[in-house]
Amino acid sequence: MNKLTFLFLLTGSLSLTRPDSTAQTPASKPGQDTEKVDRDYALEATMLGYFAKDGARNPTLRANKGDRVRITITNGELMTHDIALEKLGIKSKTLQEKGTSTSITFKADKSDTYFCTVPGHRTAGMVGTFEVVEGAIATATVAGQLPMRNGKPMNLNFETGTLTDWTATGDAFANALIDQDPSPVHEKDMTIGFGGKYFLSSGGTVNAKQTGTLTSAPFRVTQPFAAFRVSGGALLDTRVELVQAGTNKVIFHSTGQGRATLQPVVVDLQAYQDQDIFIRIIDNETGISQIPYIPHDKWAHINFDEFLFYPTRPVFANELKQKDIIILPPLDPVLNAGLSGIEAAKAMTLPTGFRITLAAAEPDIVKPICFTFDPRGRLWVVESHTYPVPAPEGQGRDRILIFEDTNGDGTLDKKKVFAEGLNLVSGIEVGMGGVWLGAAPYLLFIPADFKTDKPAGPPQKMLDGWGTDDTHEVLNSLRWGPDGWLYGTHGVFTHSNVGKPGAPDAERTKLNAGVWRFHPTTHRFELFSEGTSNPWGLDFNDYGHAFVTACVIPHMYNMIQGGRYFRQAGNHFNPYTYDDIKTHADHVHWVGERGPHAGNFRSASAGGGHAHAGAMIYLGGESWPREYRNDIFMNNINGARLNRDHPARAGSGYEVNHRPDFLVMNDSWSQWLNLKYDPSGSVWAIDWYDKNQCHSPNPDVHDKTMGRIFKITHQNDKWVQVDLASASSRELVNYQLHSNEWYVRQARTLLQERGPDKKVHKALKEILTSNPDPTRKLRALWALHVTKGLSEKELTALLAHENEYIRSWAIQLLAENKAVSPEGLKRLATMARQDNSALVRLYLTSAMLRLEPAQRWEVMDALVQRVEDKDDHNLPLMVWYASEPLAALDMKRALEMAQKSKMPKQLTYTVQRIAAIGTDDAKKLLKELNDRLGKRDHSPENHELQTLIAKALED
């Protein structure tokens, strides 16, 4: 379930068009505006930037002061774009279709920046400069000279109509000279823009598969500068080289930039004057794609013309600068595609000591979209026959299958159908008396008779309002949390308004991207944390900390209760968020600088690409090498491999490092969606298996006849048969000490279902008190919580525990019901001032977000002053989220607190928040602050604050 390029089409611009701008509709065409303009600029918009007709990327647009200027953009691709001026605050309409145009018209008053407002596009390179200048707006350069050989000008501009002075190899330059524009070997809408009679191409877009080289005769460098014109692919193997004769040393090289229009490249040859060099034009790129549905690369060619010497550095308005060329790495080799299940398992590459077996395949399993285990170690798998289009109510075709390996040979030899006729199921979990399903627009519960493996009643709609805007971003990845809640994830382009069936809007929760949770007995629903993109994987580590894997944006996030995270698109629901927490990974799994999508199928060296599905933090026991414990595994869909990352504690949370990929499928059709470890410590994975790796609302795009389940085992794994449901409560308590977390989680859920038990509580408290391992203490604490075995007094006492993890979880559990006693609140305030753990202080901020703002003052006043947290990855923003509502209660007190703060942006954000209140009292308070700042040093921070205040006082 990967995020796709075309999903950018669903994003909308967040900026507003100023009333005095003259933005045109997306259907308008350049020149359609009849208003007189002095400067008329036309640009093509793509994710790589804005391009002028002469090929310049993000050209500097110039005008004299007072000129009426029009900038028209035409969409160069099927993607959402617009254009805005930053200081003037004007913005065009948003374009979506390729070939449509829009414009902005304005009076040139000040220099400015133009950019695309669609989230992520400016960062990807859609930004340029507009300059207000004095005098004539024109550029000119001195005339160049052809290099000489034997007293005659060389044929380096091909005006002889031949390849005289050149030697060719291969077939790319067999018919290389072209005298037409449009060119017969390029697409008709491409403008080459060559001078003279001829230019050279290694095949254009028609013959891109041809390869070869073209080498000039050597010539003497007689001028300090040179320039030549080039266009074509921004690929490693389509390039022009200048080579030192004799040594064969490449002294300069340039590719095209993925466009057809020839642009001049300037070369400084001062260090090589009076030496001999030659030109080598290389095309070793076929452009042939091995991905079934990825077309061949039409830019696998290079165009060249007119090498000239210059006495001084020439100036060209459309100079192709090396910093503007973003070179794509070569396509990853694809060894296999469309294999049978048995062949697919044989083709995979694993570490020494591991093996993989095919457990089930079509027709026994088709389109597995999610799965889980029951207390007997059986797999409950959902077959997704309805996706991608929801069926009418009551006409769903999805079903739940129960698979079992009865003899330990790795084959799922027993199969039952638990339920059929389900609709758009995307997540499953078993426990607390039945089966829980994410099936937008519902969260369903099917009571189960686990003795007969049949439903004990019809599906119950626990929640409704889940969106289906984008059916691969619906609720998914259901999993029991350590606190007894059912957790799940949700994507950014689907918009939900969740509540109990029939609940009014005021009793519902809006969400798109993020992590949510639902309590199975109290039926409370909450947004646990907000943001990311399309997370399709969630798991908890040994300390109960949640991690998700995401797509398109950087992939890894430690999800903190109340946290707000970097979003692929859209706004946070709280407009005063101002900034969000970024990825916890120190890496991404794609290569190149064109953004995540361009790295797909070219990023094997970095992990395979931007799209991830599944998240498993391996806690499967001692049979696997210790190095894997607490590492997070995820499938890289485009890369057809299991990525492995290592979360290492850093400050209040984690920094996540990349470790060698664990497994490579060597099969481009492979699409693992989830993986989990079992009672033996072995890992099971479901494979959607389809040549189309991208979501599409068109059901005919997906092959719905295939699906696989695989099992990964280490040589030390020992198959076991279990039935924890038949275990005694005492045995379930003892399972909290097991080295394999599978037993811990299953046993805890069973204890939760059985309810409070004094003997259970006594045994768990013994573990909490006496066991030396903090992870075992945590397991006891969580089990006590889900079985209602802890009083507030006992939890409060744990706030003084020597271990930071115990103190942290005591804070979270105390605030579980969004209320803390006055005594407990005093203890939290003391911890905010004195506790030496950044993790504890992080949990304090999360707890404050759950309490009424009026109860937060003392704790927040202490937390903002903890200078050791000013550079922490999470705390400065978490502290802001928790303290932001205080401005609405008491502006003066909030401002005083912010002025004491050691957090880097606390005062700035508080000024913004008070400015947003906008009352006379708010402006008076800001003016008083401004007067005080004026008497201080003129630091950048004070200047920023005064600018903010000035803007607020103007409004």
N, C-alpha and C positions, 0 to 999 in steps of 0.2 A: 504494500500500500504506500507507494511513494508519491511525493509531491511533484507535480509536473510543471514544466515551463508554462503551459497554457493556462495554468491556474492563476497566473498573474492577471489574466483577463478579468478575474473576479474582483480584483482590488480596485478601490476607488480613491481618488485624490482627496486629501484631507484639507487642502488649502482653499480659501475662498477667493473668488474673483472680486477685485475692487470695483465699486460701482462705476468709476470713470474709465475703466479699461474697455476695450472694444473686442472682447474675445468672440471669435466666430464659432459657429456650430461645427461639429465634426464632419459634416457633409460639405462644408465650404471648400473652395479651391483657391490656390494662390492667385492673387490678382483680382479676386471677386469683390473685395472691399473697394468701394468707389472713392473713399476718402483720400485726398491728396497726401502723399507721403514723400519725404525727402530721401529716406534710406529704406530700401526694401530688401530684406534678407530672406532667403529660402533655405531651409535645412531639412534633411531627412533624419528622422528619429529612430534609433535602434538602441538595444541594451548596451551596445559598445560606445554609444555617444551620439552627438548631433553631427551630421556631416553636411558640408557645403557641396555645391555642384562640382567644384574643382577637387573634391576628395578630402579637403581639410577636416580633421576631426576636432570638434569643439572649437571652431575658429573664433578668434577675437573679433567681435563685431564692433565697428567704430561709427561714431556720429559726432557732428559738431553740436555744441550746446544749443538747445532750442529746436533742433531738427525734429520733425515728426517721423518716427521710426515704426516700421512694421516688421515683425519677425513671424514668418509662416513656417510651420513644421508639417511635414508629410510623414505619416507612419510607414516605416520601411519593413514592418513585420507584423504578424498577427499577435499583437501584445498591447497592453495599455500604456500609453505615454501622454504627456502634456509638456508644456513649457511655462516657466514662471520666472519673474524677476524678483530677486530676494528683497532688496531695499524698497523698491516701489510697491511690492506686495500685490502685483497683478499676476494673473494666471489664465492660461487658455482653457478652453474646454478639454475634456479628456478624450483621447482617441483610442479606438480599439482595433478597427479593421485596417488591414494593410492597404495603403494607397489613399486613405482619407486624410484630410488636412484641417488645420485650425491655425489661428493667428492671434497675436496680441499687437495692439497699436498704442503708442505712448509718446510722450514728449521727452526728449533727451535732456535730463536735468543733472544726473550724476552717474558716475561709473557704477556698475552693478555686476551681479553674478546671475547668469541664467541657468536653469536646472530643471529636472523632472521631479515633480512632487510625489510620484508614486513610491511607496515605501521601498527602500533598497536600491532604487534606480540611480539616485544621485551618488550613492556610495560606489555603485558599480561603474561609474564613469560618465554619467549623463550630466555634465556640468561644464560651463564655459564662461568667458568674460565678455562683458559689454563695456566699452570705454568711451567716455566723452573726451574728445581731443580738440585741440585748436589747429586751424590751418587745413590745408588740402589733405584729403584722405586718399592717398595713392602710394603704391610701392613700385619701385623700379630697380632693376639690377643691371650690372654691367654685362656686356656680351661675353659669351664663353667661346673657347677655341677648341677645335678637335685636336687630340694628340697627333703627333707626326711620327711617321716611320719611313725611313729611307727618303726623307725630304718631301713626303706626300701626306696629306691628311688621311687618317685612318677611317675605315668604314665603321665607326662606332655609333653612327646614327642611321645606318642601313639605307641611306639615300641612294646607294647604287642599285638597290633592288635585289642585291645578292648577299651571300654570307662571306664575301671576300674579307680576309683578315680574321676569320673565325674558323674553328674546327669543332665539329659536332660528333657526339657519340649517342647511341640509343636512337629512339624514334621521336622524341618530344620536339625536336627542332628540324624535322625533315621538311616540313612546309610551314616555316615559322614566321615568314614575313607577311604582314597584312596591311592593306592600303585602304581599308574601309572603316567607317565609324557610323552606325553600329557595325561591329565586327561580325563576320560570318561564323566565328567559332566561340562567340560569347552570346549570352542571352540578349535579346533585342533591346531590352530596357536599360542595358548597361552602357554608360558613356565612357569611352576610353580617353578621349581628349588629347590625342597625340598631335605633335607638330610635324611639318614636312610631309613626305609622301608615305612613309612606312613606319611601322613599329613591329616589335618582335614579341611573339607569344609561344609558350611551350605547349599550347594545346587549348587554351581557353576553357570554357565550361563544357564544350562539346567533347573535346578529346582529353579530358583531365586524367585519364588512366595512363597516358603515355609518359614515359620517363626518359631522361637523358641529360647530357651536359653540353654546354656550348662554351668554348674557351677561346679568348682572343689571343692574337699574337702579342708578345711583350712590347712595351713602349716606355719611353723615358718620362718621368715626372718633371715637368718644366714649369709648373705653377704651384703655388702653395695650397690651392683649394681645387676641388673638383665637385661636380654634381652629375647625377644621372637620374632618369625617371624610371619608376618602378611601380607595379601594382600586382595584384593577385593574392595568393594565399598567405596568411600569417601562420605558416607551418615551418617546422624545423628543416624540412627537406625541400622547400621551394624558396631559393634565396639567390642573391647576387653576392659574390665574393670579390674583393680586391686582394690579389696575391702578390707577394714579393717574389720576383723572378729569381731563380737560383736557389733560394732557401725553401720555396713553396710555402712560406708562412702567410696565413690569412691575416691581413692587416685591417680589414674592415668587412663587415657583411650586413646585409639588410634583406628582410623579407618584404612582401607586400603587407597590407593591413586588412586583408579580407574584403577588398573592394576592387572594382575594375578600373577606376579613373587613375591614370598615370600621375604620380606626384614626384616632385624633385627631392632627392636625398643629397644632402651636402656632406662632403668628406674633407676633413682637415688632413692634408698630405705634407705639412711642413716638415715632419720628421723624415720624409722619404724623398725629398727633392733631389734630383739628379740621380735617382735610382730607377731601375727598371721594374715595372709591375705588369700584371695582366689581369684581365677580367674573366671570371668563371661564373657562368649562370647555370644553376643546378636545379633540376626537377627530378627528385627521386621519390616523389610522393604519388602513389596511384589514386589515392582518395577512396579506394574500395572499402566499403564498410562490411564488417562481418556480422553486424547486428541485423537480424532479419528485417526489422522495420525502420532502421536508420538508413536514409538514402546515402548514396555515395557523395563524397565531398566535392562539390563543383569547384571549390577554390584550390584544388590540387594542381595548380599551374602558376607560372610567373610570367609577367609582361615586363618588357624592358625597352628603353629607347634613350638615345642621345647622351652619351658620356662626353662631358666638356670640362676643360680646365678654366680656372678663374684666377685673376691676380689678387683679388681680395675676396673675403667671404661673401658669396652671393646671398641676396635676400629674396625669398619667394613667399608670396602670401599663402600658398598652400604647401609649404615644405612638409615633407613627411619626417617627423621627428621620431627617433627610436623609442622615446618614452611613450609615444602614442601607439606603438605596435604591441599588441598583446598576443604573443605566440602560443598557439595551441600545441600541446604535446601530441605525440602520435597516438593513434587508436590502440587500445589494449588488444592483444591477440585473443581471439575466442577459439578455444580448442574444440568445443562441442556445442551442439544445439539439438533439441528435439530427441533426446535419448529416452530409452525405456527406463523404467525404475531401476532395474538391476544394473543396466549399463551406467546410469547416472551415479549410483553408489560406487561403482568401480572406478569412475573417472575422478572422484574427489581426492584431494590431497590433505592429509592430516599430519599432526606431529607424531613423532616416534612414540610407540606404545598405545596408540589409539586406533580404533577401527570403526567403520560405519557400515550399517546393514540396512537394507530396505525392509521396513516393517510392514508396510501396506502400500498398495498402489491401485490406480484405476484398473478395473471398474469398482473395486471394493471401497475406494474412497475417491471422491470427486470434489474438487474445489474446497479443501479445508481452510476455513478462515480464522478459526480460533479453537483452543482446546484447553482442558484442565485435567486434574487428577481427582479421583475420589479417595476415600481412606483405604481402599483396597489396592491402590496403585493402578487402577484402570484409567484409560484415557477416554474422556468425554469430548467428542469432536463434533464441531458444527460444519455441515456441508452447506455451502452458500450457493444455492441455485437461483435465488432471487436477484442478488446483486448484479448489475449496478442500479437497476430501476426498481423502486419499491412496488410491490404488487398492491392491488386494491385490498382493502381490509378483508381479512378472511380468506384471501387467495394466495398466501405465501407458499413457497415451495421448499424452504430450508428445512433441514432435519438435524436431529442430534443422534449421533451414533456412539455406542459404548464399545470400546475395543479392549481386548485383553490378550496378553501373552501368557499362555497357560503352562509353558514348559521352559521358559527362559532362553529360548533360542534366538530371540530378537525379532521374531515374526508375530504379528498380531493375528493369532489364529482363531480368535473368537470374537464375534460381532453381534451386537443387538441394536435395534432401533428403539430409542427412548421416546422420541416425539417427532411429529412431522407437521407440515402445514404452517410453518413459522415464516415470518416475514422480515427480511433484511437484518438477520442476526449478525452482529459484529463482535460480540464479547460473551464469554461464558465463565461462570464460576459455580462450584458445587459446595453446599454446606448450609448449616442452619435450617435443616429440614427440607431442602429442595435444591432446585437449579435456578440460578440467576442469569438473566439474559439481557444484554444490550441489544435492543431491536427497535431502533428509532421508528416512530416517535415515542417508544415506551422503554422503561426499565421493567422487565417482567420477572415474576417469581412463579415457578412451577413447583408446587409441593410434590414430593416424590416418595414413593414406597421403594426404599432401596433393597428390600427383600425380593421384590418381583421386578425391580428396575422398570417400573411403570409410573406415569404421573398419578398422584393421589388426588388430583383435582384439575380443573382448567387453569390456564395461565392467569395470573393476577397482575393487573396493571398497577405497579407500585408508584411509578412516576410517569408523567407524560410531558409533552412539550419539547422533546428532543428534536432538533432540526434535521432535515434531510437535504439541505441546499446542495451539499457536495457529499455524495454517498460513500466516499472513502475517507471522510473526516468526521464520521459519526462517533458516538460513544463507543469506546473499545477498551481492550486491555484490562478487563475486570480482574481484580486480585484482592484477597483479604489482606488488610493491613495489620500490623502488630497490635493496634489498638482496638481491633474487633470491628472496624468499619469496612465496608466494601468500597474499594477505590477503583477509579477508572480514568481514562484520558479522553480528550475531545479536540477536534481540529479547528483551525482558525477561520476557514471559509464556510463553516456551517454554524448557523446562529440558533441557539436554543433558549427557551424560556421555561425552565423546568419547575414542576411542582406536582403536588398530588392531583389526581384526576378531579377536575371540577374546581380547583383552587383559583381564586381571583388573581389578577396580575400582581397585586401587592404582596401576595404570599408565594411568589415564584422567584427564581434566581436566573438571571440572564448569564449566559456564558458562551464563549466560543473556545479559543485555545486555552488549555489548562488541564489541571487535575482536579477531579471532584471526588466526593465520598458520600456514602449513604449508609445509615446505621440500620442493621437488619431487624432490630427489635423496637427501637424508638421511632424508626422511619424518618429520622431527620436527614435532610439533604444539605450539603454545603459545597461551595467552591473552595477547595483546599489551597490552590495556588493558581495563578493566572498567567497566561502567555505561552510562548514558543510558537510552533507552527502546526504541524500535523503529527503530534506524538503518537506513535503506534507501538509503545513498549513501556512498561512500568515495572519496577521491582524495588525491593528494600534490601539494604545490606545488613550486616551482623548487628548494627547499632540502631536499626529501625529507620534509617534515613532513606528517603525516596529518591529515585533517579528515573528520568525518562530519556528516551532517545527520540530525536526529531528529524525532520526532513527539510531540505532546501537551505535553511539557516544552519549555523553551527549546531552540532547534533546532540550535545550532552549537557544536561542540567540536573543539579541537585535541587529537588523541589522542596522548598521550605514553606511551612504553613504560613499563609498570608503573603507569600512572596509574589512579586510581579516581575515577569521575565520578558526579555527581548521578544518582540512579536514579528512574525513574517509580514503581517499586514494589520491594518485597523488600529483603533485606539483602545487604550485601557478604559475600563468602565468608570474608574475614578479620574476625572479630568485634571486632578491636581497631582498626578503621579510624577510628572516632569521627567523622570528617567527610570530605566528599569535595569534589572540584574541581567548581566550578559552570561554567555556560556561559561561553564566551569571547566571546559576542556582547554588545553593549551595547544590545540591542533584542530584541523578539519580533515575530512577524509576525501577531499578533492584537491586537484592540483591546478595550477594556472591562475591567471589574474582576471579572467573574464567572468568570474562568478561561478556559483555552484553548478548551474545547468551545463555550461560549456565544458565542465570537467567530467561529465558523465561519459563512461566508456573510454576514458583516457587517464584514469586516476588509480590504476592498480598499485602504483608505487606508494600511494598515500592512504590506501584503504578502499578504493573502488568508486567513490562518488558520494553524492549528497543524500541519497535516499536510504532510509533505515526502517526496518521493521523488527519488532520483538526486542525485549530487553530481559536478559537473565543475569542476575548477579549470582555467580556460582557459589553455593554453600552446600554442596552435595556430599559432604563427608570427606573421609580420609583416603579413599581409594585413588582419587586424582591427586597429582602432585600439589603440594602446598601452595605453590606459586599462583595457582589459579583461584584460590579462595578470595572472595570479595572483589574479584575482577568482574567487569560487566561485559557481556557478550551480546552482539546484535548482528542481525543479517544486513549486509550491504547489498541492496537489491540490484542496482546497476552493476556493481562490481562482482556479484555472484560469489560472495565470501562472507565468512563470519569475522567481523571486526572484534577486537578485544582491547578494552581500555582499562586502565588502572586508576581508581580514585584514591588519591593520597591526601590525608588530612593537611589542611592549610588554613590557618586562622580560624574563623568561625565555621568553616565548611571544608571544601575539598578543591584540589586541583586535579584534573583528570588527564592522565598521560596515555599516549598511544603505545600499545604493545604489539608485537608481531601478530598479524592476522592468524586466527586459530585454524581456519579451514578454508580451502578454496574449492568451490564446486566444479570449476572448469566447464561450465555449462551455462550459456546465456539465457536459457529458458527457466533456470532455477529461480524460485521466488519463495524463500522461507519466510513465513509470517510470524512464527513464534517458536520458542524453544524453552523447555523446562526440564529440571532434573527430577529423578524418581527415587524410590526408596533404596535402590542399589547405588545411587550416585551417578547413574548413567543419564544421558541427556536425550530427550525426544524432541523432534522438530517436525512441524507440518510445512509442506511445500505446496504452494498454490499452483505451481508449474504451468507456465503459459509463455508463449513467445512474446506476447505484448506485456511489457513491464509497467506500462503507464495506465493510470485510471482513465476510463472514458465512460461518459454516460450512455454511449452506444453499446448495447449488450452484445451486438454481433462482433465487436472487436475482440472479445474474450473467448478463448477456447474452453468450453465448460465440460470437457470430457476427461480432463486429467487431474491428478492430484496424488501426492505421496506423503508418507510418514516415514521418517528415518530415525534410527537409534545410534547414538554415539557412545561407545564404551571404551574405557581404559582397561588395559590388561589386568589391572588389580580389582576391577569391579566384580562383585559376586551377586548374582541374581537372588532375590529373596521374594517370598510371597508374604503378604501382610494383610491384616484386616483390623485396622485401628478402631473401627466402629464397635468391635466386640471386646476391646480392651477395657479393663476396669479404670475407674477414675484415677486410682493411685498409679496405674501403669501410664496413663496419659500425663500425669505429673512428671513421672520419671523420664518420659520422652522429651521434656524440656531441656534435658541435659545431653541429648543425642548430638553427635557430631554432624549429622545430616539434617539440615534445616527442614527438609520435607516432613520428617516426623514431628518436628517442633510445631510447624504451622498447622498440620492436620490435627495434631493432638489439642492444640490451643482452641481451634474452631470447635472441636467436639466438646471440650470443657465448657466453652461459651454456650453451646447449644444445651448442654445439660443443666446449666444454671448454677447458682450459689451452692457451695458445699463446704461446711466447716472443716472437714478433714482435708479437703483439697487445699483450702486456704492455709491451714496449718503447715502442710507439707511445702507449699510454695513459699511461705514466709521463711521457712527454714533455709531454702535455697537462697532467697534474697539476702538473708542475714549472713549465712555461713560460706556460701560458695565463693572462692577467691576470684573467679573469672567474671569480669564485668558483663560479658555477653550473656552469661548464664543468669546473673542477677537481673538483667534486663528482661530475659525471657520469663522469669518468675514474676517480675513486676507487671509485664503485659498480661500474663495469664491471670494474675490477681485482679487486674483492672476489668478484664472482659467477664470475669465471673463475680464481679461486685464484691471483691474481697478486701478492699482498702477503704478506710475511712479518710475523711479530709485531714484529720489529726495525724494519721500515719503518713499520708502524702506530704503534709507540711513538715513533718520530722525529716523526711528524706531530702528536703532542701539543704540540709546541712551535711549530706553524705560526702564522703571523701572523693568519690568518683564523679567526674564531670558529666558522664553520660547518664548516670542515675539522677543527678540533680536536674539535668535538662529535661528528662522525661517526667520527673515529678512536677516540674513547672507545667508541661503540656497537659498532663492529666488533671492537674488542679484547675486549669482553665477550660477543661473540656466542655463544661456546661455554661460557659460564658459568664461565670460569676465566681468571685473569690471573696472569702470572708475578710473583714477588716484586719484581722490578725495575719492572715495569709498575705494580704496586700502589703503590710508593713515588712514582712519577711522578704517579699520580692523587691521592695525598695532598697532594703539593706543589701541584698545580693547585687542589685544594679550598681551600688556604690562600691562594693567590696570584692565581689567574686572575681577571681583571677582567670576565669575561663571565658574565652571569646564565644565558645559554643553555648555556654550557659547564657551569656548576654544575648545571643541570637534567639534562643528560646524565650527569653524575657520579652523581646520585641514582638514575637509571634503571639505570646499570651496577651500583651497589651492590645493588639489588634482585635482580640476577642472580647475585650471589656468595654464598657461604656467609656467614652472619652473623658468624662469628668473624673474617672478613677485612675487615670494614667499619669497625672501630673508629676508626682514624686518620682516614679520609676523613670519616666522619660527625662526629667530634669537631670537625673544622675547619668543615664545612658548617653546623652548628648555630650557629656563632658569627659567621656572615657577616651582620652587622646590616643591610646594604643589601638583603637579601632578605626582611626581615620583613614587608613589605607586598606582596610579589610575589603574583601570582594563583595560581601553581602551587607555588612552592618550599617554603613552610612545610609544606604537606601532603605533598608528595613526600619531603621530608626526614624527616617523621614515619614515612611508610610504610617507608622504608629503615632507620630506626633502631629501629623498634618491636621487632623480634625480639631486639635486644640485651638487653632487660630480662630475658628468659628465660635468657640466658647469665650475666649478672652484674648483679644488681639494683643493687648499690651503685655500680658504675661507670656504669651507665646513668643513675642518679639524679644523680650528680656531673656527668655530661655535660649533662643537662637543666638543671641549675641554672646552668650557664655559657651556656646557649642564649639567643640573641637572637630565636628564633622565637616568635611570640605564644602558642602553645599547647603547646609542647614539654614544659614541666614539668608542666602539667596532665594531658596525655595520658600522660606517664610515670608519674605518680602513679596514674592509672586503671589503667594496664597492670600495675603492681606490685600494686595492690589485687586485680586479677583473678587473680594468682598465688595469693594467699590463704594462704600458709604462715605459720608463726610468724615466720620470718626476715623475710618481707615486711612483716608487721605491725609488727615491731620497728623496721625501717628507716623505715617511715612515721611511727611514733610519734616517733622521733628528729627527723625532719624537722618534725613538728608542733611539737615543743618549740622548735626553732630559729625557726620562723615566729612563734611566740607572743612572741618577744622583739623582733620587728621591728615596723615600722609596720603599722597596721591598714588596709592598702590593700584595694580590692575583690578584687585578684588573690590576696592572701594569705587573705582571707576565703573565697574560692571553694576554694582548696586545703585549708584547714582543714576546710571542710564535707565535701569529698571524703574526706579522711583520717578524719574522725569516722565517716562512714558505713562506710568500710572496716573500721575497728576495731570497729564494732558487730557486723558480720556474723560 
